[in-house]
Amino acid sequence: DWLLHTYGKLTVHENRIAAVQDDAAADVTVLAPEAFQYEVCEKPLSEAGAPQPFEGVEAVRFVKLRPAGPVQRGYFLSVLAPRPASAPPSGAVTAVRGPNTLGARIVHGAVEDLALFAQDQPEIDAAGIAAVGHSCFIRRSGGRITAVTLHNGQRLSVDGNPMFETDGCGHAALTITDGDGEVTAKLDIYDGTKLSLHVPRR
């Protein structure tokens, strides 16, 4: 079961959950499992055994999700996006799937974020991203790559262009400044003696 708690109001529509409390809201897009059943519950604070966190709260609410059918092994992937309660949901969230890969594409205006996760072996292959690692994040702004991150891995390439590679293993975060093409890299490498970084100019 996957649970989401709030002191505010909860609504579920298709694969999106909205939690609204006073002036704040959060939209939760459930990308995995693709088909699920859900239940929305409410308990008075006295019954839940919880103290009153602030004035006006009388109950705690939660939504419980589970796969629509029995699974031997399941994955949950959700994207949480905060917003003012008075504003409509913004941005488009879609699932990304590939061999051994589950992830999310989040598009907000000219910015596209990809978050990809290896499911079993530490290998990622989806949406033009190939990596040896457990998870990676790629940000494009106006179609140009501005940031990449690789967690617990060895190499990452985007659209066939190598971004990072080491003969060891570790974490890498690259920021590419728009315009001058400057690259800033933060690396935490275990037992590595060789590093290769992509620079968008000679």
Backbone torsions as a table, in degrees:
resi	resn	phi	psi	omega
1	ASP	NA	145.5	175.8
2	TRP	-115.8	128.6	-174.8
3	LEU	-120.2	144.6	173.4
4	LEU	-134.4	122.3	-176.9
5	HIS	-106.7	149.5	175.0
6	THR	-158.4	157.9	170.2
7	TYR	-93.1	-5.6	-178.8
8	GLY	-94.2	-154.9	-178.8
9	LYS	-96.3	147.5	-179.7
10	LEU	-123.2	133.3	172.3
11	THR	-134.4	147.8	179.6
12	VAL	-125.6	126.9	176.1
13	HIS	-136.2	115.5	-175.8
14	GLU	53.9	-116.3	-178.0
15	ASN	-106.5	19.8	-179.0
16	ARG	-120.1	131.7	176.3
17	ILE	-109.6	135.2	176.0
18	ALA	-116.3	126.9	174.4
19	ALA	-114.5	121.2	-176.7
20	VAL	-123.9	126.2	177.8
21	GLN	-139.3	114.0	-178.6
22	ASP	56.0	-120.3	-176.6
23	ASP	-92.1	0.7	-175.5
24	ALA	-116.5	152.8	177.7
25	ALA	-146.4	160.7	174.0
26	ALA	-141.2	131.7	174.8
27	ASP	-100.6	128.7	-179.5
28	VAL	-116.2	114.8	177.4
29	THR	-99.2	119.2	-179.1
30	VAL	-91.3	115.0	-178.4
31	LEU	-98.3	-26.4	176.4
32	ALA	-146.3	133.3	3.8
33	PRO	-73.2	156.2	-179.2
34	GLU	-66.9	-38.4	177.6
35	ALA	-117.2	129.0	-179.1
36	PHE	-146.0	160.0	170.8
37	GLN	-110.8	153.4	-176.3
38	TYR	-142.2	162.7	178.3
39	GLU	-144.1	131.6	176.7
40	VAL	-105.2	126.0	-176.6
41	CYS	-123.8	156.5	177.6
42	GLU	-139.5	135.0	178.2
43	LYS	-131.1	133.3	171.7
44	PRO	-60.2	149.0	-178.6
45	LEU	-57.0	-36.8	-179.5
46	SER	-63.8	-39.1	179.2
47	GLU	-73.7	-34.2	180.0
48	ALA	-77.3	-13.8	-178.8
49	GLY	72.0	24.7	-177.7
50	ALA	-107.2	143.1	175.9
51	PRO	-72.0	159.9	177.2
52	GLN	-75.8	116.1	-175.0
53	PRO	-72.3	-31.2	177.6
54	PHE	-162.0	167.6	-175.0
55	GLU	-58.6	138.2	174.5
56	GLY	94.7	-11.1	-179.4
57	VAL	-87.5	126.5	-179.6
58	GLU	-120.0	-16.9	-176.0
59	ALA	-148.2	159.6	172.2
60	VAL	-114.5	138.0	-179.2
61	ARG	-118.3	150.4	175.4
62	PHE	-150.8	152.9	174.2
63	VAL	-112.7	137.0	-179.7
64	LYS	-116.0	124.0	178.1
65	LEU	-112.4	149.2	170.7
66	ARG	-152.3	155.3	178.9
67	PRO	-55.0	149.4	-176.5
68	ALA	-63.7	-27.7	179.0
69	GLY	-136.5	173.7	179.6
70	PRO	-62.7	139.1	176.4
71	VAL	-133.5	144.4	176.8
72	GLN	-75.3	-37.0	178.0
73	ARG	-147.4	127.9	-176.5
74	GLY	-125.5	157.3	177.4
75	TYR	-123.8	138.9	171.7
76	PHE	-111.8	131.5	174.3
77	LEU	-137.4	124.1	179.6
78	SER	-137.4	152.9	177.8
79	VAL	-118.4	123.9	179.8
80	LEU	-103.8	127.8	-178.9
81	ALA	-128.4	109.6	178.0
82	PRO	-75.7	154.5	178.0
83	ARG	-161.7	162.2	169.6
84	PRO	-65.1	144.1	-178.7
85	ALA	-61.6	-27.3	-178.2
86	SER	-80.3	-11.4	-177.2
87	ALA	-96.2	147.4	176.6
88	PRO	-74.5	161.0	174.3
89	PRO	-58.3	141.3	-179.5
90	SER	-130.4	156.1	-179.7
91	GLY	86.7	153.0	179.2
92	ALA	-114.2	128.8	-178.7
93	VAL	-118.7	123.8	178.5
94	THR	-134.0	155.3	179.3
95	ALA	-80.1	149.3	174.6
96	VAL	-125.1	126.5	-179.6
97	ARG	-130.4	146.7	176.6
98	GLY	-159.2	-178.3	177.6
99	PRO	-55.8	120.1	177.2
100	ASN	61.9	17.0	-171.3
101	THR	-130.5	135.3	172.8
102	LEU	-133.6	135.7	-177.6
103	GLY	-162.2	-173.0	-177.2
104	ALA	-134.8	141.9	170.4
105	ARG	-112.1	125.0	-178.9
106	ILE	-120.8	117.2	-179.1
107	VAL	-113.8	124.8	179.3
108	HIS	-135.7	99.9	-176.4
109	GLY	66.9	-127.3	-179.0
110	ALA	-88.0	1.0	-176.5
111	VAL	-103.0	129.9	175.4
112	GLU	-121.2	127.1	175.8
113	ASP	-113.3	137.6	173.6
114	LEU	-119.0	129.1	173.9
115	ALA	-122.8	116.3	-174.9
116	LEU	-122.9	140.8	-176.0
117	PHE	-130.0	133.5	173.7
118	ALA	-75.8	137.6	-176.2
119	GLN	-90.3	-42.6	-178.6
120	ASP	-122.2	-84.9	176.2
121	GLN	-72.5	152.2	-179.2
122	PRO	-76.2	62.8	178.6
123	GLU	-135.3	133.2	-176.7
124	ILE	-123.1	134.3	179.2
125	ASP	-153.3	98.6	179.8
126	ALA	-169.3	149.0	172.6
127	ALA	54.2	36.0	179.4
128	GLY	81.3	3.5	-179.4
129	ILE	-105.4	129.6	174.2
130	ALA	-127.1	129.3	-177.1
131	ALA	-151.0	151.5	164.6
132	VAL	-106.9	107.1	-175.8
133	GLY	170.2	177.7	-176.4
134	HIS	-92.4	-31.6	177.0
135	SER	-158.1	155.0	176.9
136	CYS	-149.6	155.3	-178.9
137	PHE	-133.9	133.5	-178.1
138	ILE	-130.8	132.0	176.3
139	ARG	-118.6	129.4	172.7
140	ARG	-115.7	139.4	175.8
141	SER	-128.1	118.6	-175.8
142	GLY	63.2	27.9	-180.0
143	GLY	87.2	-6.8	-178.7
144	ARG	-104.0	140.5	177.9
145	ILE	-71.2	126.8	179.2
146	THR	-116.2	-16.8	179.2
147	ALA	-160.5	143.0	172.2
148	VAL	-139.6	146.8	177.1
149	THR	-138.4	135.9	175.9
150	LEU	-124.3	131.3	-178.6
151	HIS	-110.8	126.7	174.4
152	ASN	51.9	58.6	-176.9
153	GLY	-149.7	-170.6	-175.6
154	GLN	-122.2	-34.4	-177.7
155	ARG	-153.7	157.3	-178.4
156	LEU	-150.4	131.8	173.9
157	SER	-132.2	148.1	-178.8
158	VAL	-124.5	121.9	-179.3
159	ASP	52.6	38.7	178.3
160	GLY	83.6	-4.9	179.9
161	ASN	-97.4	119.1	177.5
162	PRO	-63.1	130.2	178.7
163	MET	-104.3	-36.2	-175.8
164	PHE	-158.8	141.1	175.2
165	GLU	-156.1	143.0	176.0
166	THR	-143.0	155.3	175.5
167	ASP	-87.7	0.2	174.7
168	GLY	-104.8	-138.2	177.1
169	CYS	-155.2	149.4	179.0
170	GLY	164.8	-150.6	-176.1
171	HIS	-120.9	144.5	179.1
172	ALA	-140.9	137.4	175.3
173	ALA	-132.3	118.0	-178.7
174	LEU	-115.6	132.1	174.6
175	THR	-116.9	126.9	-178.5
176	ILE	-111.9	114.4	-177.8
177	THR	-74.2	129.6	179.3
178	ASP	-68.8	141.5	177.6
179	GLY	99.9	-75.8	-176.0
180	ASP	-86.5	-9.3	176.5
181	GLY	70.9	19.8	178.6
182	GLU	-70.1	139.1	-179.9
183	VAL	-114.6	127.6	173.0
184	THR	-112.4	127.6	-177.7
185	ALA	-122.4	134.6	171.8
186	LYS	-117.7	121.9	-171.8
187	LEU	-127.1	143.3	173.8
188	ASP	-135.7	94.6	-168.9
189	ILE	-113.6	136.5	177.1
190	TYR	-100.3	123.9	172.4
191	ASP	55.7	29.8	179.3
192	GLY	-94.6	138.9	176.9
193	THR	-116.7	-9.7	-178.2
194	LYS	-134.9	134.0	178.1
195	LEU	-131.4	139.1	172.8
196	SER	-127.9	129.0	179.4
197	LEU	-122.9	143.3	176.3
198	HIS	-82.7	132.4	173.6
199	VAL	-123.9	127.3	-171.9
200	PRO	-77.3	18.2	174.8
201	ARG	-155.0	161.6	179.4
202	ARG	-69.1	NA	NA
